Amino acid sequence: MNAPDAATKHGLRQFLPGLRLSVVALGQYPTPVQPLAGLGDVWVKREDQSSPVYGGNKVRTLETLLAAAQDRGQRRVLCLGSYGSNHAVATVLHGRRLGLVTEALLFPQPPTPTAADNLRVTLSLADRVTALRTIAAFPWRAWRAGRGKDCAVIPPGGAVPLGALGHAGAALELAAQIRAGLLPSPAHIVLAVGSTCTTAGLLAGLVLARHLGLWPGDLPRVHAVPVTPWPVTARFRITGLARRTLNALAHRGGPRLDPRRAAALLTLRHGYLGWGYGRPTRAGLAAAARFAQLDGPPLDTTYANKSGAALLDARRPLDGPVLFWATKSSAPLPPPDESQLAAAPAYLRRWLARANGVNLR
Ligand SMILES: Cc1ncc(COP(=O)(O)O)c(C=O)c1O
């Protein structure tokens, strides 16, 4: 439930108390940092542990977006994403905690066990799910579904400045952990980039941390690993959202910062997407197995597997400490409601059956 003390621990609220920003407390912060033993100077930011209800990177996004919905008096929240969207699961599980009516509009993706696990939860617990048979209908249906003043529409990944501000808070939180001696100042941060929200927010937050004098030493290089094809994860989209996030910060009473400084931190690590969004790759599966051996955070086949593979390749050539941003929730999913699944349209049940049959060896 809404825990007011946790809201004060939000990085932005803590270090910029005068900021005009509503935050609803959904996560538990700071998320831990720990070494990934066996890989040298590699560390992990355990965003996967951001909430025992459902963790991962999307919790921070929702804390600002759902707070804004509450401020507007909206009682319904509609999330947009793929069938197996982590963001949809996070919105449904956390939206319910706030007493919101939760709805999802989903488009198809390749069937995989991870995606199926998520879809089962969304189908079981959302108040309403519209699962399209083709992505072509998505823009029009999204526009139509979100009509009505009482509905907050959350775009895929929550990739708007307000959502990204949550991750700017994570950068300040990380700065405080470095200063407390919990990890060395990373020279590199590696994470998956999909909707661009997390990476953009982090870039903005690093520049802010530096401006506030919180970041010890040089700012790290941010290695974003695209898990969706161009142009969804194009460089201009990431840096554009970082710029708009910095503008939003200034607009809300924060400092005005130069977006070129955020853009200068970004490196895109191509080559890990494979055949497309949601399609498992050999390198990704190998990375997940390696992380499991090392007692590392869980990796999923859509996102974190691919950033994990990039980390394993990159860590040797990179100089200085490397920090892996663990974005996939490690909280156990609630059990699905079989009666809801039985009532799902036949094409969705077929999709779920195909996903269960996918062999990831
Ligand atoms: C597990 C996981 N990792 C990484 C990402 C990518 O984050 P973003 O969409 O903010 O770029 C997502 C997005 O949903 C995700 O679910």
The ligand as an SDF file (V2000), in Angstrom:
LIG
                    3D

 16 16  0  0  0  0  0  0  0  0999 V2000
   13.0440   -6.1860  -17.8770 C   0  0  0  0  0  0  0  0  0  0  0  0
   13.1920   -4.9410  -18.6840 C   0  0  0  0  0  0  0  0  0  0  0  0
   14.4280   -4.4960  -18.9440 N   0  0  0  0  0  0  0  0  0  0  0  0
   14.6400   -3.3970  -19.6860 C   0  0  0  0  0  0  0  0  0  0  0  0
   13.5750   -2.7020  -20.2250 C   0  0  0  0  0  0  0  0  0  0  0  0
   13.8650   -1.5230  -21.0700 C   0  0  0  0  0  0  0  0  0  0  0  0
   13.5410   -0.3540  -20.3980 O   0  0  0  0  0  0  0  0  0  0  0  0
   12.9810    0.8910  -21.1840 P   0  0  0  0  0  0  0  0  0  0  0  0
   11.6820    0.4460  -21.8250 O   0  0  0  0  0  0  0  0  0  0  0  0
   12.7490    1.8840  -20.1290 O   0  0  0  0  0  0  0  0  0  0  0  0
   13.9770    1.2720  -22.2040 O   0  0  0  0  0  0  0  0  0  0  0  0
   12.2640   -3.1180  -19.9690 C   0  0  0  0  0  0  0  0  0  0  0  0
   11.1100   -2.4170  -20.5300 C   0  0  0  0  0  0  0  0  0  0  0  0
    9.9820   -2.7630  -20.3620 O   0  0  0  0  0  0  0  0  0  0  0  0
   12.0640   -4.2680  -19.1790 C   0  0  0  0  0  0  0  0  0  0  0  0
   10.8350   -4.7330  -18.9180 O   0  0  0  0  0  0  0  0  0  0  0  0
  1  2  1  0
  2  3  1  0
  2 15  2  0
  3  4  2  0
  4  5  1  0
  5  6  1  0
  5 12  2  0
  6  7  1  0
  7  8  1  0
  8  9  2  0
  8 10  1  0
  8 11  1  0
 12 13  1  0
 12 15  1  0
 13 14  2  0
 15 16  1  0
M  END
$$$$
